[in-house]
């Protein structure tokens, strides 16, 4: 049985993030969990990442140097390029599906980046070694908070469309997402959320 593909558009995502961030939950822990999964959702939408790949980013809160090239921390508000250094492994020791790579944001619109809260790094902490555990926690959170969809791929599709609208060539988008142009073409070009 095939699952129906889910999508989200940018306005809906921004509305959901705004609603969540303005909801005050009963405990500090619930507010931290909310902030964490909202931030992961925003990262997935801006970069086209899988949730577990967010947990493999090496330059969230620290500068990373590779082959003499410096990649500023994502948390640095002066970092306008926002290039991610995705490691081969998550912080909880699980291998990423696509290995080590660089990823760029599909939009450099400062107002959008601020609304998404990208510089406000808030990575949820898990002790599970299973990458599906992190992804499942994200999916369960989306379901519990009634976002209207539970597929993380919806964020990847949105990111692909953002990249397309911002003139980022398909080859760069595919490389940033960690797959081939053929996969990008077959998986994402058929979905529209404009």
Wavefront OBJ file of the C-alpha trace (Angstrom):
o trace
v 0.000 0.000 0.000
v 1.376 3.413 -0.983
v 1.268 6.368 1.390
v -0.057 9.602 -0.068
v 2.691 12.185 -0.416
v 2.282 15.116 1.926
v 3.290 18.703 1.220
v 3.528 22.000 3.041
v 3.868 25.496 1.661
v 6.007 28.249 3.166
v 3.136 30.366 4.488
v 1.619 27.377 6.269
v 4.984 26.450 7.788
v 5.580 29.996 9.021
v 2.082 30.075 10.508
v 2.621 26.760 12.310
v 5.992 27.866 13.668
v 4.514 31.163 14.856
v 1.577 29.412 16.544
v 3.861 26.909 18.303
v 6.414 29.459 19.423
v 3.646 31.607 20.908
v 2.176 28.689 22.867
v 3.393 28.542 26.443
v 3.432 24.974 27.664
v 3.172 23.925 31.289
v 6.823 23.171 31.862
v 10.229 24.448 30.849
v 10.975 21.004 29.410
v 7.901 21.088 27.146
v 8.889 24.552 25.928
v 12.437 23.316 25.196
v 11.082 20.301 23.305
v 8.802 22.621 21.313
v 11.694 24.957 20.494
v 13.863 22.021 19.464
v 11.399 20.392 17.061
v 10.332 23.756 15.618
v 13.993 24.548 14.924
v 14.614 21.098 13.365
v 11.531 21.592 11.162
v 12.817 25.011 10.054
v 16.261 23.558 9.262
v 14.703 20.734 7.238
v 12.641 23.249 5.266
v 15.515 25.655 4.571
v 18.164 23.051 3.729
v 16.142 20.044 2.553
v 17.583 17.821 5.274
v 16.250 14.710 6.931
v 15.747 15.354 10.661
v 18.614 13.019 11.627
v 20.961 14.914 9.272
v 20.357 18.045 11.336
v 21.804 16.051 14.243
v 24.980 15.486 12.202
v 25.753 19.153 11.496
v 29.208 19.923 12.890
v 29.128 23.718 12.823
v 25.935 24.459 14.729
v 27.614 26.226 17.653
v 31.293 26.192 16.699
v 33.541 27.152 13.812
v 34.738 24.221 11.694
v 37.849 24.265 9.472
v 38.218 21.855 6.557
v 41.207 22.006 4.201
v 41.978 25.544 5.339
v 38.423 26.763 4.752
v 36.588 28.169 7.756
v 32.875 27.496 8.162
v 31.340 29.808 10.789
v 28.880 28.540 13.367
v 25.232 28.607 12.319
v 24.456 30.219 15.687
v 26.634 33.213 14.747
v 24.190 35.984 13.714
v 26.918 37.430 11.443
v 27.098 34.192 9.449
v 25.248 35.172 6.287
v 26.387 32.270 4.086
v 25.006 29.622 6.481
v 26.880 26.721 4.876
v 26.351 23.537 6.888
v 29.087 20.993 7.452
v 27.225 17.701 7.746
v 29.319 14.951 9.272
v 29.189 11.263 8.560
v 27.692 10.608 11.993
v 25.063 12.222 14.207
v 25.948 13.477 17.689
v 24.400 10.242 19.021
v 26.712 8.056 16.913
v 24.418 6.971 14.097
v 25.624 7.036 10.503
v 23.899 9.486 8.173
v 22.323 8.045 5.050
v 24.297 10.280 2.703
v 27.693 10.682 4.395
v 29.717 13.833 4.897
v 28.859 16.834 2.750
v 28.227 20.573 2.682
v 24.722 21.972 2.390
v 23.559 25.465 1.538
v 20.291 27.186 2.433
v 17.701 27.255 -0.329
v 17.072 30.923 0.453
v 19.348 33.637 1.800
v 16.488 36.032 2.505
v 17.449 37.441 5.902
v 13.850 38.114 6.899
v 12.914 34.503 6.152
v 15.977 33.140 7.965
v 15.077 35.271 10.997
v 11.440 34.112 10.921
v 12.586 30.495 10.732
v 14.917 31.122 13.689
v 17.895 29.426 12.030
v 20.529 31.226 14.148
v 18.706 30.152 17.347
v 20.235 26.677 17.405
v 18.134 24.365 19.558
v 18.942 20.737 18.792
v 16.819 18.140 20.625
v 18.878 15.647 22.599
v 18.307 11.917 22.251
v 20.197 8.947 23.625
v 18.995 6.545 20.928
v 21.655 5.290 18.515
v 18.975 4.659 15.906
v 18.610 7.469 13.320
v 14.988 6.428 12.939
v 14.492 7.172 16.642
v 15.319 10.858 16.072
v 13.213 10.957 12.893
v 10.330 9.151 14.633
v 10.440 11.567 17.570
v 10.131 14.427 15.092
v 7.217 12.716 13.303
v 5.432 11.989 16.600
v 5.876 15.593 17.694
v 4.355 16.855 14.420
v 1.418 14.481 14.895
v 0.833 15.383 18.566
v 0.852 19.072 17.713
v -1.543 18.621 14.811
v 0.598 20.094 12.040
v -1.539 18.315 9.440
v 1.308 16.200 8.099
v 3.920 13.834 9.496
v 6.248 13.152 6.573
v 9.645 14.827 6.875
v 9.846 14.632 3.068
v 7.315 17.466 2.949
v 10.082 19.755 4.271
v 12.518 18.484 1.607
v 9.973 19.223 -1.118
v 9.450 22.721 0.247
v 13.226 23.282 0.345
v 13.547 22.119 -3.255
v 10.889 24.594 -4.330
v 12.533 27.407 -2.348
v 15.809 26.619 -4.113
v 14.124 26.546 -7.482
v 12.364 29.874 -6.833
v 15.691 31.394 -5.739
v 17.502 30.267 -8.893
v 19.675 27.572 -7.293
v 20.561 25.093 -10.062
v 19.204 21.564 -9.701
v 22.745 20.124 -9.531
v 23.536 22.279 -6.485
v 20.192 21.505 -4.844
v 20.686 17.764 -5.361
v 24.240 17.856 -3.988
v 23.103 19.872 -0.990
v 20.287 17.367 -0.320
v 22.743 14.469 -0.585
v 21.451 12.707 -3.674
v 21.685 12.659 -7.465
v 20.058 14.992 -9.984
v 17.989 12.034 -11.235
v 16.553 11.494 -7.753
v 15.915 15.216 -7.370
v 14.132 15.276 -10.705
v 11.996 12.184 -10.066
v 11.095 12.860 -6.420
v 10.666 16.608 -6.200
v 9.794 18.080 -9.578
v 6.341 16.499 -9.586
v 5.228 18.225 -6.369
v 4.132 21.827 -6.267
v 3.283 23.946 -3.223
v 3.540 27.387 -4.760
l 1 2 3 4 5 6 7 8 9 10 11 12 13 14 15 16 17 18 19 20 21 22 23 24 25 26 27 28 29 30 31 32 33 34 35 36 37 38 39 40 41 42 43 44 45 46 47 48 49 50 51 52 53 54 55 56 57 58 59 60 61 62 63 64 65 66 67 68 69 70 71 72 73 74 75 76 77 78 79 80 81 82 83 84 85 86 87 88 89 90 91 92 93 94 95 96 97 98 99 100 101 102 103 104 105 106 107 108 109 110 111 112 113 114 115 116 117 118 119 120 121 122 123 124 125 126 127 128 129 130 131 132 133 134 135 136 137 138 139 140 141 142 143 144 145 146 147 148 149 150 151 152 153 154 155 156 157 158 159 160 161 162 163 164 165 166 167 168 169 170 171 172 173 174 175 176 177 178 179 180 181 182 183 184 185 186 187 188 189 190 191 192 193 194
